Amino acid sequence: MNKVTTYFRDSYRELVEKVAWPSWQDLQQSTVIVLVATLIITGIVWLMDFSSNQVLKLIYSLFK
């Protein structure tokens, strides 16, 4: 039981004293970067899906 208590005490101490929490500005900046990257990747995936759909429609129309 002593090992469990020590583990939780050390975990709490590390969380409070050793972890470097980001500032509010850093957190906002990271959030904006993630949102922009998500939008860009979504656009790329949509473009790939749309173009492959058009190519497949063209190929299927050749064999009708």
CYANA upper distance limits for C-alpha pairs under 8 A (distance plus 0.5 A):
  1 MET  CA      5 THR  CA      6.94
  2 ASN  CA      6 THR  CA      6.62
  3 LYS  CA      7 TYR  CA      6.54
  4 VAL  CA      8 PHE  CA      6.83
  5 THR  CA      9 ARG  CA      6.61
  6 THR  CA     10 ASP  CA      6.50
  7 TYR  CA     11 SER  CA      6.51
  8 PHE  CA     12 TYR  CA      6.56
  9 ARG  CA     13 ARG  CA      6.67
 10 ASP  CA     14 GLU  CA      6.58
 11 SER  CA     15 LEU  CA      6.65
 12 TYR  CA     16 VAL  CA      6.64
 13 ARG  CA     17 GLU  CA      6.18
 13 ARG  CA     18 LYS  CA      7.89
 14 GLU  CA     18 LYS  CA      5.37
 14 GLU  CA     19 VAL  CA      6.89
 15 LEU  CA     19 VAL  CA      5.92
 22 PRO  CA     26 ASP  CA      6.33
 22 PRO  CA     27 LEU  CA      6.63
 23 SER  CA     27 LEU  CA      6.68
 24 TRP  CA     28 GLN  CA      6.71
 25 GLN  CA     29 GLN  CA      6.64
 26 ASP  CA     30 SER  CA      6.59
 27 LEU  CA     31 THR  CA      6.64
 28 GLN  CA     32 VAL  CA      6.76
 29 GLN  CA     33 ILE  CA      6.77
 30 SER  CA     34 VAL  CA      6.69
 31 THR  CA     35 LEU  CA      6.67
 32 VAL  CA     36 VAL  CA      6.61
 33 ILE  CA     37 ALA  CA      6.58
 34 VAL  CA     38 THR  CA      6.51
 35 LEU  CA     39 LEU  CA      6.72
 36 VAL  CA     40 ILE  CA      6.70
 37 ALA  CA     41 ILE  CA      6.59
 38 THR  CA     42 THR  CA      6.46
 39 LEU  CA     43 GLY  CA      6.62
 40 ILE  CA     44 ILE  CA      6.76
 41 ILE  CA     45 VAL  CA      6.66
 42 THR  CA     46 TRP  CA      6.58
 43 GLY  CA     47 LEU  CA      6.56
 44 ILE  CA     48 MET  CA      6.69
 45 VAL  CA     49 ASP  CA      6.60
 46 TRP  CA     50 PHE  CA      6.49
 47 LEU  CA     51 SER  CA      6.52
 48 MET  CA     52 SER  CA      6.52
 49 ASP  CA     53 ASN  CA      6.55
 50 PHE  CA     54 GLN  CA      6.78
 51 SER  CA     55 VAL  CA      6.68
 52 SER  CA     56 LEU  CA      6.58
 53 ASN  CA     57 LYS  CA      6.65
 54 GLN  CA     58 LEU  CA      6.73
 55 VAL  CA     59 ILE  CA      6.74
 56 LEU  CA     60 TYR  CA      6.54
 57 LYS  CA     61 SER  CA      6.54
 58 LEU  CA     62 LEU  CA      6.96
 59 ILE  CA     63 PHE  CA      7.50
 60 TYR  CA     64 LYS  CA      7.24
